Each structure stands twice: as C-alpha cells, then as structure tokens.
Amino acid sequence: MSEAEKTVATTSSEVKPKKRSWRWRFFRFVVLSFAALVTLFILFHAVENWRGKRAWDQYRKEQEAKGVSFDFNSIVPPPVPEEKNFAMTPLLKPLYEFNPPDIQPRHRDTNAIERIPDFYPQPHEASLDLPSLSTWRYGVGSTLKLWQKAIFASTNLQHRAEMAEPADDVLYALKQFDAQLDELHQASQTRPLTRYQIEYAHEPKVEILLPHLTRVKNIEKVLAIRASAYLEKGEVEKAFDDVNLILFVAEPLKDEPIFISHLVRKVCFEYGIKVIWLGMVNHKWKPEHLTYWQSRMTEYDFVKDIHHGLQGERLMGDGTIEFLRRNPHRIDDFTEMFYQLSQGSGYWVDFEALSSKGWLCRLIPDGWFYMERVNYNQAFDRYLLTPAAKEKTTVDVKSVMDADGEFSRFLGGKNPIKHVTGHTVIVKNLMPALTMFFQKAVHAQSTFDLALVAMALEKYHLKHQDYPETLSVLVPDFAPSLPLDILSKAPFKYERQSKDAFRLWSLGWNLKDDGGVIVRNSKAPDATIKWEEGDWTWPQVEKALKTKEGGFE
C-alpha cells in the first residue's frame, strides 16, 4: 500500500468515530431535553395540584365554618307521601318513569305522556298568528278570536263545521282535555303537596332531566285559555277555579333548587295574573274572589324564593366542575351547553376542539379544576350572594348593578389565555347573568304587588262604581294593607283618570318615574317590553278593544 493510500485510510478511520460521536451527542440532547420537559411537566402538575387543592381546602374550610354547605342534597326538597303528592296523580306520574339511558324513547309510556294537555295548533301555518299570553302587558284583552282562527286552521284540534262565538269554539276545542283537567282539579284537593321525582342524585347535575317543566307550562297555558273563555261566557266560578289551579300548580316550583324552575314558575303565575286582570277590567269577579286572592298572594316573596334557586345554581355549577375534574374526557358533552350559556358574553372556549383530542383533556392538572371551583364559588360570594336580597323588602338595584360591573371586570375581557391562566374559563361559561337573574324575581314580585293594589281598587269600584282619588282610602275596608313598591320602598304611583279608569305603576328597573310609560324594543304592535327602561305598569285596556257589552273583540 502506498503512503497516499495509507494517509487516506487513516483519515477515513479518524472521521468515522467523529460522525458517530455527533449523532450520539444529538441523541443524548434530545433524550435529556425530553426528560427535562417531562420532569418540568410532572413538577408543574405536582405544584399546580398542590396549589389548587390547598386553595380549595382552605376556602371550603372557611365557608363551612360560616355555615355554608357544599352538599347539593342539603337544599333538595324532602320526599312527600305518595298519596299526598300532586305530582304522583296518574296524569303526571309517568313524567318520571324512564327507560334505561340507552333505550329510546326515554319515557316508558309515551301514550301516557301524550295525554297531558298541550294546546298547540298544527300544522305550523295554523299557529303563525297565535297570540302571546303576555300581550295583556300592553293592554291587549281577550285574544279568543285569534285562537278561534288557529283552531279552524288546524288539523289536530277538534272544531265544529262552522264558526260560532269565539269563546264557544275555544271551549269546544278544549273539551278534549276535560278529563285530564278534572283529574288535576280533584288531585289539588286531595293531594296538597307537590314534589316531582327529579333524580337529584344524577351526575353531572347539569344533565338532570326536568320533563315536568314543559308539561306544567303547557297545562297552565290550557287553563289560562279556558279560564278566559269561561269569563267571556260569564261562567265566573269555573274561571275562578281554573285560576286557582294555575296558582296551585305553579307554586311548588319554588322548592326546586334549579334556576329554570323559578323562571317557569314566573311564567305560569303570569298566566294566572293575566286572567285575573282580564276579569277585573270587565268587572267580572266578585268581591269574595278578590279577597281570596289578596289573602293568598300576600304570602308570595319571589326575591326570597329566587335566592333558593341561586344557591342551587351555585352547587350545581360547583358539582359540574368537580365532575369534569374526575372525568376530563367528558368535556365534549358540555360543549353545546357552554356555548348556549356564553351567548352574548363575547367569549367562548372551543371545548369541542379541545375534547376531540382526548389525551389532551387528561393532561389538565386537577389543581386547575380546583382553582376554577374556588373562583366560581368566590364569584357567587362577591357578585351574586352578597348583593342578593334575602327577601322582597331588601332589594337594592344599585348594588346588583354595581356587582354586575365588578363581575365583568373580574372576568377580564375576551382574552382566552388570561381566562386559562386566571382559572376563569368555566366560571365565564357557567355563571348566570346577574342582572337578568334578579330583574326577573323583582319584576315578578312587582307584578303581584301591583295586582294586590288593583284588586283593592276593583273592590272599591264594585261598591262605589268609581275609583278613589288616593290609594290611602282603600285601607282597611278593601285591603288590610297595601304593599309598597319593591323598588322605591314607597307607595305605588296612582292616578284616577275617570270613574271607569285609573293608572297604576312602579318606578321600574331604572328607578325613575317615567310617568307610567312603558318602553318597547321596537315600534311593532307585538314588540316586547324593554324591562330595564321605563316604568312597570298595571296594564290599562286599549279603548279600541272594548265592546259595548263590556267584553273584548
């Protein structure tokens, strides 16, 4: 071998080890880097878990020392004997008889469910012009003609060959529900208690089924329509009985620690108040009817009741966060719920994209969920429970509005990174709207208090064929006492217009006297009322709606 070949061979032998050494160093760097990242990740998990668990344990200990319970069962209504339970009457009992979750349909006896009254004309075209049961708020009286028109355009409601009087045709169509409504009337006399068989132990709490709410609302609507028709026909005692059944069915919903139950209760009560109002503007009720309702409605305290729903909302949300901590792979199941809850908030985490990578969900530290629980409960303490009135005499709108602003600042805008690092992702999506929460309770109370004053005025009119100059003369002959405006803590605003007309109003959510003027969301005839502006009024019937007989077109 020549010297040149030896030199090349020597050089080659020296290069090869250097090449292997470079690869080895790179491989070692990658392995060590990965190990460092894993170590840092494990350390981050350990620190985050320790920090979150420590913060939660400390917060929970402090709150339990103050008497706060984090046990959802502590606010669940107690069981009642079946023979005294209105919800266990044969018509309503099947609502909570389910097939196993993997079997469809969910209800075991769908025929029984179909027996529950639901007055909704089909096909869809027949219901396009259906009147809203809330139109009484701006002076629209009986809407029986519109119901009559919908009935004759339908294929699922019985009707005669030709139209007769609107009240007659409506009552004829509702005859198909007479047996069911008679059963409920009888049950209300023999079963004084109500507790629907809600599966409160179900996990997660936000998936608890509440089929009774829709059905109860449908029943109340049927009763309200039938009572209106009875009034038109002069069958006042039947209308009186139907109104009382509306109140009886709606009242127990206050015991359910679920916010939506309280909203449905408010709607159902408004069905009853609408019929009471309709009878008063026609001077149909007798003094004893009005006296009975005065006695019954004085006991209602919607602000106190909504506080119970608020406590339930807190525990359901807290339980949901704990459920997700134990089952992070279930986040996808909550995607639609979070999206609906966050509409209008300007921010929403794409949980579906996150949960599509199941392994990624499992990497979320437990401590992150614990910190979410702390922030969620603290948000209730600071922004909901602190400004929350415990009863109707302690409402402070300014405190509620101030808390609403502070809560918005606490959430810190739309930056998703800030919400993740600040542990407010689930808080943002689960917390109810503060203003809406209290406004609905206060508005319901104001409506009932206005009704109590209006009943005293109607009793005065029935005796004197005139309205008084001031409200003070109504006590004690026509009312033991008169409620104050829940918002101003002063007597309601009142103005006698003539011997047959008066105006009565509350200041409304803006705490300003706008002269009894309501504000609507548009100029359309059926536009809804803008409750945060203008006054809250006891409606006065539009003169064009009155007939010579004192009824309504």
Residue pairs with C-beta under 8 A, 6 or more apart in sequence:
1 9
44 365
45 365
45 367
47 367
48 365
48 367
48 368
49 365
49 366
49 367
49 370
50 367
51 367
51 371
52 365
52 366
52 367
52 368
52 369
52 370
52 371
52 374
53 366
53 367
53 370
55 370
55 371
55 374
56 370
56 371
56 373
56 374
59 374
59 377
59 378
60 70
63 70
63 377
64 70
69 75
70 315
70 318
71 315
72 200
72 205
72 257
72 312
72 315
72 316
72 319
73 200
73 201
75 257
75 308
75 311
75 312
75 315
76 200
76 257
77 195
77 255
77 256
77 257
78 195
79 195
80 193
80 194
80 195
81 193
82 88
83 191
84 191
84 192
84 193
85 191
85 193
85 194
85 195
86 92
86 187
86 188
86 191
86 192
86 193
86 194
86 248
86 249
86 252
87 93
87 95
87 194
87 195
87 196
87 197
87 212
88 191
88 197
89 183
89 184
89 187
89 191
90 183
91 112
91 115
91 116
91 180
91 183
91 184
91 187
92 116
92 196
92 212
92 215
94 107
94 108
94 109
94 112
94 113
95 107
95 113
95 116
95 196
95 197
95 211
95 212
95 215
96 196
96 197
96 198
96 199
96 211
96 212
97 107
97 108
97 109
98 106
98 107
98 108
98 209
99 105
99 106
99 107
99 108
106 209
107 113
107 211
113 215
115 180
116 180
116 215
116 218
116 219
117 177
117 180
117 181
117 218
117 219
117 222
118 215
118 218
118 222
119 157
119 173
119 174
119 177
119 218
119 221
119 222
119 225
120 127
120 218
121 127
121 130
121 150
121 151
121 153
121 154
121 156
121 157
122 154
122 155
122 156
123 154
123 155
125 153
126 150
126 153
126 154
126 155
127 150
127 154
129 146
129 149
129 150
130 146
130 147
130 150
131 140
131 143
131 146
131 147
132 526
133 221
133 224
133 225
133 270
133 271
133 274
134 270
134 274
134 528
135 143
135 526
136 274
136 277
136 278
136 539
137 518
137 529
137 539
138 518
138 520
138 529
138 539
139 539
139 540
139 541
139 542
139 545
140 542
140 545
141 278
141 281
141 541
141 542
141 545
141 546
141 552
141 553
142 166
142 228
142 231
142 232
142 278
142 551
142 552
142 553
143 228
144 166
144 167
144 170
144 228
144 229
144 232
144 552
145 166
145 553
147 166
147 170
147 225
148 163
148 166
148 169
148 170
151 157
151 159
151 169
151 170
151 173
152 159
152 163
152 169
157 173
157 176
158 172
158 173
158 175
158 176
159 169
159 172
159 173
160 169
160 172
163 169
165 232
166 229
166 232
167 229
167 230
167 232
167 233
168 233
170 225
170 226
170 228
170 229
171 226
171 229
171 230
171 233
174 222
174 225
174 226
174 229
177 222
181 219
181 222
181 223
181 226
181 242
181 245
184 219
184 245
184 249
185 241
185 245
188 244
188 245
188 248
188 249
193 252
194 249
194 251
194 252
195 252
195 255
196 212
196 256
198 208
198 209
198 210
198 212
198 256
199 208
199 209
200 208
202 208
202 209
203 319
203 323
204 319
204 320
204 323
204 324
204 330
205 315
205 316
205 319
205 320
205 323
206 316
206 317
206 320
206 334
206 337
207 333
208 258
210 258
210 260
210 261
213 253
213 260
213 261
213 264
216 249
216 250
216 253
216 264
216 268
217 264
217 267
217 268
219 249
220 246
220 249
220 250
220 267
220 268
220 271
220 272
221 271
223 242
223 243
223 245
223 246
223 249
223 271
224 242
224 246
224 271
224 272
224 274
224 275
226 242
227 238
227 239
227 242
227 243
227 246
227 275
228 239
228 274
228 275
228 278
230 236
230 238
230 239
230 242
231 239
231 275
231 278
231 279
231 282
231 284
232 551
232 552
234 284
236 279
236 284
236 285
236 286
236 289
239 275
239 279
239 284
240 285
240 289
242 275
243 272
243 275
243 276
243 293
246 268
246 269
246 271
246 272
246 275
247 269
247 272
247 296
249 268
250 265
250 268
250 269
250 272
251 265
253 261
253 262
253 264
253 265
253 268
254 261
254 262
254 265
254 305
254 308
254 309
255 308
256 262
256 309
256 312
257 308
257 309
257 311
257 312
257 313
257 315
257 316
258 309
258 312
258 313
258 316
259 309
259 310
259 312
259 313
259 432
259 437
261 309
262 305
262 306
262 309
262 440
262 441
263 440
265 305
266 302
266 440
266 441
266 444
269 444
269 447
269 448
270 444
270 447
273 447
273 448
273 451
276 285
276 293
276 451
276 455
277 451
277 454
277 538
277 539
278 284
278 552
279 285
279 289
280 290
280 454
280 455
280 458
281 541
282 550
282 551
282 552
283 458
283 461
283 462
283 550
285 458
286 462
287 459
287 462
287 463
290 455
290 456
290 458
290 459
291 459
293 451
293 455
294 452
294 455
294 456
294 479
294 480
297 448
297 451
297 452
298 452
298 483
300 445
300 448
301 391
301 392
301 445
302 392
302 441
302 442
302 444
302 445
302 448
303 389
303 390
303 391
303 392
303 394
303 395
303 438
303 441
303 442
303 445
303 486
304 389
304 390
304 391
304 392
305 441
306 437
306 438
306 440
306 441
307 388
307 389
307 390
310 380
310 384
310 385
310 388
310 437
313 432
314 376
314 377
314 380
314 384
314 385
317 376
317 426
317 430
317 431
318 373
318 376
318 377
320 334
320 426
320 430
321 369
321 372
321 373
321 376
321 426
321 430
322 369
322 373
323 330
324 330
324 331
324 334
324 369
324 426
325 366
325 369
325 370
328 361
328 362
328 364
329 355
329 358
329 361
329 362
331 351
331 354
331 355
331 361
332 351
332 352
332 355
332 356
334 351
335 351
335 352
335 355
338 348
338 349
338 351
338 429
338 430
339 348
341 429
341 430
342 348
342 428
342 429
345 428
345 429
346 414
347 411
347 413
347 414
347 416
347 419
347 428
348 429
349 416
349 419
349 425
349 428
349 429
354 360
354 361
355 361
368 423
371 423
372 423
372 424
372 425
372 426
372 427
374 423
375 422
375 423
375 424
375 427
376 426
376 427
376 430
376 431
379 407
379 410
379 427
379 431
380 431
382 403
382 406
382 407
382 410
383 403
383 404
383 406
383 407
383 410
383 434
384 403
384 431
384 432
384 434
384 437
386 403
387 396
387 399
387 400
387 402
387 403
388 438
389 395
389 396
389 438
392 445
392 486
393 486
393 489
395 438
395 442
395 486
395 487
397 438
397 442
397 487
397 509
397 511
398 511
400 434
400 435
400 438
401 435
403 434
404 434
404 435
407 431
407 434
410 424
411 419
411 424
411 427
411 428
412 418
412 419
412 422
412 424
416 425
419 425
419 428
435 532
439 509
439 531
439 532
442 486
442 487
442 509
443 509
443 531
443 536
445 486
446 485
446 486
446 487
446 506
446 536
447 536
449 483
449 484
449 485
449 486
449 492
449 506
450 492
450 504
450 505
450 506
450 536
450 537
450 538
451 538
452 479
452 482
452 483
453 471
453 474
453 479
453 482
453 483
453 492
453 494
453 504
453 538
454 504
454 538
455 479
456 471
456 474
456 475
456 478
456 479
456 482
457 467
457 468
457 471
457 474
457 478
457 502
457 504
459 478
459 479
460 466
460 467
460 468
460 473
460 474
460 478
461 467
465 499
466 499
467 496
467 498
467 499
467 500
467 501
467 502
468 474
468 496
469 496
470 494
471 482
471 491
471 492
471 494
474 482
475 481
475 482
482 491
482 492
484 490
484 491
484 492
485 491
485 492
485 493
485 506
485 507
486 506
487 506
487 507
487 508
487 509
487 511
488 506
488 507
488 511
492 504
492 505
492 506
493 503
493 504
493 505
493 506
493 507
493 513
493 516
493 535
494 502
494 503
494 504
495 502
495 503
495 504
495 516
496 502
497 503
501 540
502 540
503 516
503 537
503 538
503 540
504 516
504 537
504 538
505 516
505 535
505 536
505 537
505 538
506 535
506 536
506 537
507 513
507 535
507 536
508 514
508 531
508 533
508 534
508 535
508 536
509 531
509 532
509 533
509 536
510 532
510 533
510 534
513 535
514 534
514 535
515 535
516 535
516 537
517 534
517 535
518 529
518 534
518 535
518 536
518 537
519 529
519 530
519 533
519 534
520 527
520 528
520 529
520 530
521 527
521 528
521 529
521 530
541 552
545 552
545 553
546 552
547 553
